Amino acid sequence: MEDVIPLAVILFICATVFICIGIYALNKKTPMHFWSGIVVKTEEISDVKAYNRANGIMWIIYSLIFIISAIISLLFDSNIGGTISAISATLGLFILVIVYRRIYNKYKNKDY
């Protein structure tokens, strides 16, 4: 049990960071960026509020995977929770990129 607590704490910290990113995206007035060092211009996005909402929801849903794996680690088996978190940290990253590209293309200003 003592090896489960550090894993759960780390997973909850990761989830908290992703939830904060999601809340930040939901409240941001200018378009939320995904890539480091790249700024999405307001002119690029047709509906900034909907675009930021979609980004915020994406990050919050991603955080739920870490919360679920922490709970599974605490209640059932740390190996299962660790496996879920490892998969979500690797495969989940690629899924985040795909989802973000869909969000960007959906709200991209056609004239830009």
MDTraj code that builds the backbone (N, CA, C; nanometers):
import mdtraj as md
import numpy as np

residues = "MET GLU ASP VAL ILE PRO LEU ALA VAL ILE LEU PHE ILE CYS ALA THR VAL PHE ILE CYS ILE GLY ILE TYR ALA LEU ASN LYS LYS THR PRO MET HIS PHE TRP SER GLY ILE VAL VAL LYS THR GLU GLU ILE SER ASP VAL LYS ALA TYR ASN ARG ALA ASN GLY ILE MET TRP ILE ILE TYR SER LEU ILE PHE ILE ILE SER ALA ILE ILE SER LEU LEU PHE ASP SER ASN ILE GLY GLY THR ILE SER ALA ILE SER ALA THR LEU GLY LEU PHE ILE LEU VAL ILE VAL TYR ARG ARG ILE TYR ASN LYS TYR LYS ASN LYS ASP TYR".split()
xyz = np.array([
    [0.0818, -0.1207, 0.0000],
    [0.0000, 0.0000, 0.0000],
    [0.0853, 0.1259, 0.0000],
    [0.2036, 0.1188, 0.0631],
    [0.2873, 0.2391, 0.0699],
    [0.3430, 0.2799, -0.0654],
    [0.3506, 0.1879, -0.1612],
    [0.3963, 0.2245, -0.2955],
    [0.2838, 0.2829, -0.3799],
    [0.1600, 0.2660, -0.3376],
    [0.0449, 0.3157, -0.4118],
    [0.0243, 0.4652, -0.3874],
    [0.0484, 0.5098, -0.2667],
    [0.0236, 0.6498, -0.2299],
    [0.1055, 0.7465, -0.3159],
    [0.2360, 0.7277, -0.3323],
    [0.3106, 0.8212, -0.4188],
    [0.2593, 0.8224, -0.5631],
    [0.2233, 0.7060, -0.6153],
    [0.1688, 0.6999, -0.7511],
    [0.0391, 0.7786, -0.7599],
    [-0.0491, 0.7589, -0.6651],
    [-0.1775, 0.8293, -0.6658],
    [-0.1581, 0.9801, -0.6519],
    [-0.0668, 1.0205, -0.5652],
    [-0.0405, 1.1639, -0.5475],
    [0.0121, 1.2249, -0.6774],
    [0.1051, 1.1581, -0.7415],
    [0.1597, 1.2075, -0.8678],
    [0.0510, 1.2164, -0.9742],
    [-0.0337, 1.1150, -0.9807],
    [-0.1421, 1.1161, -1.0793],
    [-0.2416, 1.2284, -1.0516],
    [-0.2729, 1.2517, -0.9236],
    [-0.3630, 1.3613, -0.8895],
    [-0.2989, 1.4971, -0.9211],
    [-0.1699, 1.5105, -0.9018],
    [-0.1004, 1.6356, -0.9371],
    [-0.1066, 1.6578, -1.0877],
    [-0.0802, 1.5528, -1.1651],
    [-0.0892, 1.5642, -1.3115],
    [-0.2303, 1.6036, -1.3543],
    [-0.3292, 1.5392, -1.2951],
    [-0.4683, 1.5708, -1.3276],
    [-0.5003, 1.7156, -1.2939],
    [-0.4503, 1.7623, -1.1810],
    [-0.4744, 1.9007, -1.1401],
    [-0.4144, 1.9992, -1.2394],
    [-0.2955, 1.9699, -1.2882],
    [-0.2317, 2.0564, -1.3886],
    [-0.3168, 2.0618, -1.5147],
    [-0.3641, 1.9466, -1.5610],
    [-0.4447, 1.9440, -1.6832],
    [-0.5801, 2.0106, -1.6625],
    [-0.6385, 1.9968, -1.5450],
    [-0.7637, 2.0665, -1.5156],
    [-0.7406, 2.2174, -1.5169],
    [-0.6296, 2.2619, -1.4598],
    [-0.5974, 2.4055, -1.4599],
    [-0.5791, 2.4580, -1.6018],
    [-0.5143, 2.3796, -1.6873],
    [-0.4993, 2.4194, -1.8277],
    [-0.6370, 2.4291, -1.8925],
    [-0.7245, 2.3333, -1.8634],
    [-0.8598, 2.3359, -1.9187],
    [-0.9391, 2.4568, -1.8728],
    [-0.9318, 2.4879, -1.7444],
    [-1.0024, 2.6051, -1.6919],
    [-0.9453, 2.7327, -1.7518],
    [-0.8135, 2.7377, -1.7648],
    [-0.7497, 2.8529, -1.8274],
    [-0.8007, 2.8715, -1.9699],
    [-0.8106, 2.7612, -2.0441],
    [-0.8598, 2.7681, -2.1827],
    [-1.0053, 2.8148, -2.1861],
    [-1.0858, 2.7657, -2.0940],
    [-1.2269, 2.8051, -2.0907],
    [-1.2445, 2.9545, -2.0644],
    [-1.1555, 3.0131, -1.9862],
    [-1.1676, 3.1539, -1.9483],
    [-1.0874, 3.2493, -2.0356],
    [-1.0068, 3.1976, -2.1243],
    [-0.9189, 3.2806, -2.2063],
    [-1.0002, 3.3569, -2.3108],
    [-0.9688, 3.4841, -2.3291],
    [-1.0402, 3.5689, -2.4247],
    [-0.9818, 3.5581, -2.5657],
    [-0.8536, 3.5310, -2.5741],
    [-0.7891, 3.5103, -2.7037],
    [-0.7759, 3.3600, -2.7273],
    [-0.7530, 3.3178, -2.8506],
    [-0.7462, 3.1736, -2.8780],
    [-0.6364, 3.1031, -2.7985],
    [-0.6726, 2.9890, -2.7447],
    [-0.5792, 2.9048, -2.6692],
    [-0.4857, 2.8353, -2.7671],
    [-0.3586, 2.8344, -2.7355],
    [-0.2618, 2.7644, -2.8199],
    [-0.2360, 2.6255, -2.7632],
    [-0.1913, 2.5370, -2.8489],
    [-0.1605, 2.4008, -2.8077],
    [-0.0108, 2.3766, -2.8116],
    [0.0528, 2.4239, -2.9164],
    [0.1962, 2.4013, -2.9357],
    [0.2762, 2.5079, -2.8639],
    [0.3844, 2.4680, -2.8035],
    [0.4723, 2.5608, -2.7349],
    [0.5387, 2.6539, -2.8360],
    [0.5349, 2.7832, -2.8076],
    [0.6011, 2.8805, -2.8932],
    [0.5182, 2.9276, -3.0113],
    [0.3997, 2.8714, -3.0311],
    [0.3140, 2.9121, -3.1425],
    [0.1910, 2.9815, -3.0859],
    [0.1618, 3.0979, -3.1403],
    [0.0466, 3.1747, -3.0963],
    [-0.0609, 3.1649, -3.2036],
    [-0.1811, 3.1287, -3.1620],
    [-0.2946, 3.1250, -3.2539],
    [-0.3561, 3.2650, -3.2541],
    [-0.3588, 3.3258, -3.3710],
    [-0.4108, 3.4615, -3.3822],
    [-0.5633, 3.4593, -3.3824],
    [-0.6219, 3.5655, -3.3314],
    [-0.7667, 3.5772, -3.3256],
    [-0.8273, 3.5700, -3.4657],
    [-0.7566, 3.6239, -3.5642],
    [-0.8059, 3.6232, -3.7016],
    [-0.8143, 3.4817, -3.7595],
    [-0.7368, 3.3896, -3.7045],
    [-0.7342, 3.2520, -3.7542],
    [-0.8593, 3.1742, -3.7163],
    [-0.9260, 3.2149, -3.6092],
    [-1.0358, 3.1376, -3.5515],
    [-1.1679, 3.2096, -3.5763],
    [-1.2665, 3.1343, -3.6236],
    [-1.3964, 3.1946, -3.6545],
    [-1.4800, 3.2213, -3.5289],
    [-1.4729, 3.1344, -3.4295],
    [-1.5477, 3.1505, -3.3045],
    [-1.4537, 3.1185, -3.1881],
    [-1.3914, 3.2226, -3.1342],
    [-1.2888, 3.2051, -3.0311],
    [-1.3469, 3.1400, -2.9056],
    [-1.4662, 3.1808, -2.8643],
    [-1.5252, 3.1263, -2.7425],
    [-1.5506, 2.9754, -2.7566],
    [-1.6064, 2.9329, -2.8686],
    [-1.6327, 2.7901, -2.8909],
    [-1.5020, 2.7125, -2.9053],
    [-1.4041, 2.7736, -2.9708],
    [-1.2723, 2.7111, -2.9880],
    [-1.2060, 2.6882, -2.8517],
    [-1.2067, 2.7903, -2.7671],
    [-1.1479, 2.7771, -2.6334],
    [-1.2262, 2.6795, -2.5467],
    [-1.3571, 2.6776, -2.5634],
    [-1.4396, 2.5824, -2.4878],
    [-1.4026, 2.4388, -2.5261],
    [-1.3882, 2.4142, -2.6547],
    [-1.3506, 2.2802, -2.7012],
    [-1.2119, 2.2420, -2.6486],
    [-1.1184, 2.3363, -2.6495],
    [-0.9848, 2.3104, -2.5951],
    [-0.9905, 2.2803, -2.4459],
    [-1.0681, 2.3576, -2.3720],
    [-1.0805, 2.3367, -2.2283],
    [-1.1400, 2.2007, -2.1959],
    [-1.2433, 2.1632, -2.2689],
    [-1.3062, 2.0325, -2.2476],
    [-1.2076, 1.9213, -2.2796],
    [-1.1293, 1.9381, -2.3859],
    [-1.0292, 1.8382, -2.4230],
    [-0.9318, 1.8145, -2.3077],
    [-0.8805, 1.9217, -2.2474],
    [-0.7830, 1.9074, -2.1387],
    [-0.8468, 1.8485, -2.0138],
    [-0.9692, 1.8866, -1.9832],
    [-1.0358, 1.8346, -1.8645],
    [-1.0660, 1.6858, -1.8800],
    [-1.1088, 1.6448, -1.9982],
    [-1.1316, 1.5016, -2.0223],
    [-1.0007, 1.4249, -2.0113],
    [-0.8933, 1.4820, -2.0627],
    [-0.7629, 1.4156, -2.0507],
    [-0.7242, 1.3981, -1.9038],
    [-0.7557, 1.4963, -1.8214],
    [-0.7224, 1.4859, -1.6784],
    [-0.8022, 1.3757, -1.6101],
    [-0.9227, 1.3490, -1.6584],
    [-1.0053, 1.2453, -1.5963],
    [-0.9406, 1.1079, -1.6052],
    [-0.8649, 1.0838, -1.7106],
    [-0.7950, 0.9558, -1.7238],
    [-0.6960, 0.9378, -1.6089],
    [-0.6253, 1.0431, -1.5723],
    [-0.5295, 1.0363, -1.4622],
    [-0.6005, 1.0185, -1.3282],
    [-0.7150, 1.0839, -1.3120],
    [-0.7928, 1.0674, -1.1886],
    [-0.8432, 0.9240, -1.1770],
    [-0.8944, 0.8699, -1.2859],
    [-0.9443, 0.7321, -1.2855],
    [-0.8322, 0.6341, -1.2545],
    [-0.7161, 0.6543, -1.3148],
    [-0.6055, 0.5620, -1.2880],
    [-0.5562, 0.5741, -1.1437],
    [-0.5622, 0.6938, -1.0847],
    [-0.5249, 0.7092, -0.9439],
    [-0.6235, 0.6360, -0.8541],
    [-0.7517, 0.6488, -0.8841],
    [-0.8532, 0.5811, -0.8032],
    [-0.8401, 0.4292, -0.8165],
    [-0.8177, 0.3817, -0.9376],
    [-0.7981, 0.2376, -0.9582],
    [-0.6758, 0.1891, -0.8811],
    [-0.5700, 0.2692, -0.8817],
    [-0.4493, 0.2314, -0.8063],
    [-0.4778, 0.2202, -0.6578],
    [-0.5529, 0.3150, -0.6048],
    [-0.5832, 0.3154, -0.4616],
    [-0.6792, 0.2039, -0.4213],
    [-0.7788, 0.1794, -0.5037],
    [-0.8828, 0.0846, -0.4656],
    [-0.8543, -0.0596, -0.5060],
    [-0.7877, -0.0777, -0.6191],
    [-0.7725, -0.2134, -0.6701],
    [-0.6266, -0.2575, -0.6786],
    [-0.5574, -0.2078, -0.7790],
    [-0.4221, -0.2569, -0.8045],
    [-0.3375, -0.1451, -0.8633],
    [-0.2217, -0.1227, -0.8030],
    [-0.1345, -0.0160, -0.8529],
    [-0.0783, -0.0487, -0.9903],
    [-0.0648, -0.1765, -1.0243],
    [-0.0152, -0.2131, -1.1566],
    [-0.1131, -0.1733, -1.2660],
    [-0.2414, -0.1932, -1.2407],
    [-0.3428, -0.1552, -1.3389],
    [-0.3464, -0.0031, -1.3535],
    [-0.3478, 0.0672, -1.2417],
    [-0.3480, 0.2136, -1.2457],
    [-0.2239, 0.2688, -1.3124],
    [-0.1090, 0.2100, -1.2837],
    [0.0156, 0.2530, -1.3471],
    [0.0154, 0.2276, -1.4959],
    [-0.0405, 0.1152, -1.5370],
    [-0.0491, 0.0832, -1.6793],
    [-0.1412, 0.1809, -1.7516],
    [-0.2554, 0.2096, -1.6913],
    [-0.3488, 0.3064, -1.7518],
    [-0.2833, 0.4431, -1.7644],
    [-0.2122, 0.4864, -1.6606],
    [-0.1478, 0.6178, -1.6665],
    [-0.0344, 0.6198, -1.7680],
    [0.0396, 0.5116, -1.7807],
    [0.1469, 0.5057, -1.8808],
    [0.0909, 0.5111, -2.0218],
    [-0.0182, 0.4392, -2.0438],
    [-0.0814, 0.4419, -2.1761],
    [-0.1378, 0.5804, -2.2059],
    [-0.2010, 0.6426, -2.1064],
    [-0.2587, 0.7752, -2.1290],
    [-0.1513, 0.8818, -2.1478],
    [-0.0353, 0.8604, -2.0889],
    [0.0735, 0.9573, -2.1041],
    [0.1440, 0.9421, -2.2386],
    [0.1367, 0.8250, -2.2995],
    [0.2034, 0.8046, -2.4287],
    [0.1024, 0.8088, -2.5427],
    [0.0155, 0.7121, -2.5485],
    [-0.0851, 0.7070, -2.6542],
    [-0.1801, 0.8258, -2.6431],
    [-0.2119, 0.8637, -2.5195],
    [-0.3007, 0.9771, -2.4970],
    [-0.2471, 1.1072, -2.5539],
    [-0.1163, 1.1209, -2.5549],
    [-0.0546, 1.2408, -2.6115],
    [-0.0809, 1.2509, -2.7608],
    [-0.0707, 1.1387, -2.8292],
    [-0.1002, 1.1377, -2.9728],
    [-0.2477, 1.1666, -2.9990],
    [-0.3333, 1.1144, -2.9126],
    [-0.4764, 1.1408, -2.9264],
    [-0.5055, 1.2890, -2.9028],
    [-0.4368, 1.3499, -2.8057],
    [-0.4528, 1.4941, -2.7824],
    [-0.4180, 1.5743, -2.9071],
    [-0.3104, 1.5384, -2.9731],
    [-0.2691, 1.6087, -3.0951],
    [-0.3769, 1.5949, -3.2024],
    [-0.4297, 1.4754, -3.2202],
    [-0.5334, 1.4522, -3.3210],
    [-0.6595, 1.5318, -3.2881],
    [-0.7003, 1.5274, -3.1619],
    [-0.8202, 1.6013, -3.1211],
    [-0.7987, 1.7509, -3.1384],
    [-0.6814, 1.8010, -3.1000],
    [-0.6559, 1.9440, -3.1163],
    [-0.6609, 1.9831, -3.2633],
    [-0.6016, 1.9038, -3.3509],
    [-0.6041, 1.9353, -3.4948],
    [-0.7480, 1.9412, -3.5462],
    [-0.8332, 1.8530, -3.4978],
    [-0.9744, 1.8559, -3.5378],
    [-1.0428, 1.9824, -3.4866],
    [-1.0134, 2.0193, -3.3617],
    [-1.0705, 2.1422, -3.3058],
    [-1.0237, 2.2619, -3.3882],
    [-0.8951, 2.2689, -3.4155],
    [-0.8403, 2.3819, -3.4910],
    [-0.9035, 2.3897, -3.6301],
    [-0.9115, 2.2768, -3.6986],
    [-0.9689, 2.2767, -3.8336],
    [-1.1168, 2.3106, -3.8325],
    [-1.1879, 2.2703, -3.7279],
    [-1.3309, 2.3008, -3.7181],
    [-1.3549, 2.4502, -3.7028],
    [-1.2718, 2.5167, -3.6232],
    [-1.2921, 2.6581, -3.5944],
    [-1.1994, 2.7509, -3.6726],
    [-1.1222, 2.6955, -3.7622],
    [-1.0317, 2.7786, -3.8423],
    [-1.1140, 2.8672, -3.9357],
    [-1.0763, 2.9927, -3.9379],
    [-1.1422, 3.0885, -4.0258],
    [-1.1103, 3.0517, -4.1702],
    [-1.2110, 3.0305, -4.2493],
    [-1.1919, 2.9868, -4.3887],
    [-1.1220, 3.0920, -4.4738],
    [-1.1334, 3.2189, -4.4336],
    [-1.0728, 3.3281, -4.5105],
    [-0.9259, 3.3490, -4.4757],
    [-0.8788, 3.2839, -4.3697],
    [-0.7429, 3.3093, -4.3237],
    [-0.6447, 3.2199, -4.3924],
])
top = md.Topology()
chain = top.add_chain()
for i, resn in enumerate(residues, 1):
    res = top.add_residue(resn, chain, resSeq=i)
    for name in ("N", "CA", "C"):
        top.add_atom(name, md.element.get_by_symbol(name[0]), res)
traj = md.Trajectory(xyz[None], top)
